[in-house]
Amino acid sequence: MRRFIKNWVEKYPCIAKVNEAIAGPRRMGSERSVENYVKAVRRFVAYLGLNDPEVALQKLLSGEIDASAKADQFIDYALKKYAHATVRNFLFGIKKWYEVNGVKIDWEKIELPTSTEPSE
């Protein structure tokens, strides 16, 4: 596991929960998956203008930041820099972070970017 990922897992309890949910003793997930999810959360927290995922989480849970709106807006922001499949993978990490930390939103209302072209 990369150093900054390991530091985040050790330093932030909300990130440790993601690690436990993916690669914990009862899970078959890989450390690489954890790295990708933590990178996604890191980018999302930076998008929110913050450096600390715990602070971001508290603002999301308290309603100070609209969790659903910010997740949706992040998609448009990220698509300006990254490929559709990459942004889609970022959302899997953000969704897991939300889920394990009790942030409830209706993901059905958020249109995820497609990762493949439709064929006829």
C-alpha positions in Angstrom: 0.0 0.0 0.0 1.3 3.4 -0.9 2.5 5.6 2.0 -0.1 8.4 1.8 -2.9 5.8 1.6 -1.5 4.0 4.6 -1.2 7.3 6.4 -4.9 8.2 5.7 -6.1 4.7 6.8 -4.2 5.1 10.1 -5.0 8.8 10.6 -8.7 9.0 9.7 -11.3 6.7 11.2 -13.7 7.3 8.3 -11.0 6.0 5.9 -10.2 3.1 8.1 -13.8 2.0 7.8 -13.5 2.0 4.0 -10.3 -0.1 4.4 -12.1 -2.5 6.7 -15.1 -2.8 4.4 -13.0 -3.7 1.4 -9.9 -5.5 2.7 -10.8 -6.4 6.2 -10.5 -9.9 7.6 -13.9 -11.0 6.4 -13.5 -9.4 2.9 -11.6 -10.6 -0.2 -10.9 -7.0 -1.6 -7.4 -6.1 -2.5 -5.2 -3.3 -1.2 -5.2 -1.9 -4.7 -9.0 -1.5 -4.5 -8.5 0.3 -1.2 -5.9 2.6 -2.8 -8.3 3.5 -5.6 -11.2 4.2 -3.3 -9.1 6.3 -1.0 -7.7 8.3 -3.9 -11.3 8.9 -5.0 -12.2 10.2 -1.6 -9.1 12.3 -1.4 -10.0 14.0 -4.8 -13.6 14.5 -3.6 -12.6 16.0 -0.3 -10.2 18.4 -2.2 -13.1 19.3 -4.5 -15.1 20.3 -1.4 -12.2 22.7 -0.6 -11.1 20.7 2.4 -8.0 18.6 3.4 -9.4 16.5 6.1 -12.0 13.7 5.3 -13.3 13.8 8.9 -14.2 17.5 8.6 -15.8 16.8 5.2 -17.7 13.9 6.7 -19.1 16.0 9.6 -20.2 18.7 7.2 -21.9 16.2 5.0 -23.6 14.5 7.9 -24.8 17.8 9.5 -26.2 19.0 6.2 -23.9 21.9 6.0 -22.8 20.4 2.7 -25.5 18.8 0.5 -24.1 15.3 0.0 -26.2 14.5 -3.0 -25.7 17.7 -4.8 -21.9 17.7 -4.3 -21.6 14.1 -5.5 -23.6 15.0 -8.6 -21.6 18.2 -9.2 -18.3 16.3 -8.7 -19.1 14.2 -11.7 -19.3 17.2 -14.0 -16.1 18.7 -12.4 -14.2 15.4 -12.8 -15.3 14.7 -16.3 -13.4 17.9 -17.4 -10.1 16.2 -16.3 -10.6 12.4 -16.4 -12.1 9.7 -18.6 -15.7 8.6 -18.0 -14.6 5.2 -16.7 -12.2 6.9 -14.3 -14.9 9.1 -12.9 -17.2 6.2 -12.6 -14.6 4.4 -10.5 -14.2 7.5 -8.4 -17.9 7.4 -7.6 -17.6 3.8 -6.4 -15.1 5.0 -3.9 -17.1 8.0 -2.8 -20.3 5.8 -2.6 -18.5 3.3 -0.3 -17.1 6.2 1.9 -20.6 7.6 2.2 -22.1 4.2 2.9 -19.8 3.0 5.6 -19.9 6.4 7.4 -23.7 6.8 7.4 -24.1 9.5 4.7 -27.4 8.6 3.1 -28.3 9.7 -0.4 -30.4 8.3 -3.2 -27.8 7.2 -5.8 -30.7 6.3 -8.2 -31.2 10.0 -8.7 -27.5 10.6 -9.7 -26.7 9.8 -13.3 -23.4 8.0 -13.4 -21.2 8.5 -16.4 -21.2 5.6 -18.9 -17.9 3.8 -19.3 -18.6 2.2 -22.7 -20.2 3.4 -25.9 -23.6 1.9 -26.6 -23.7 -0.4 -29.6 -26.6 -0.9 -31.9 
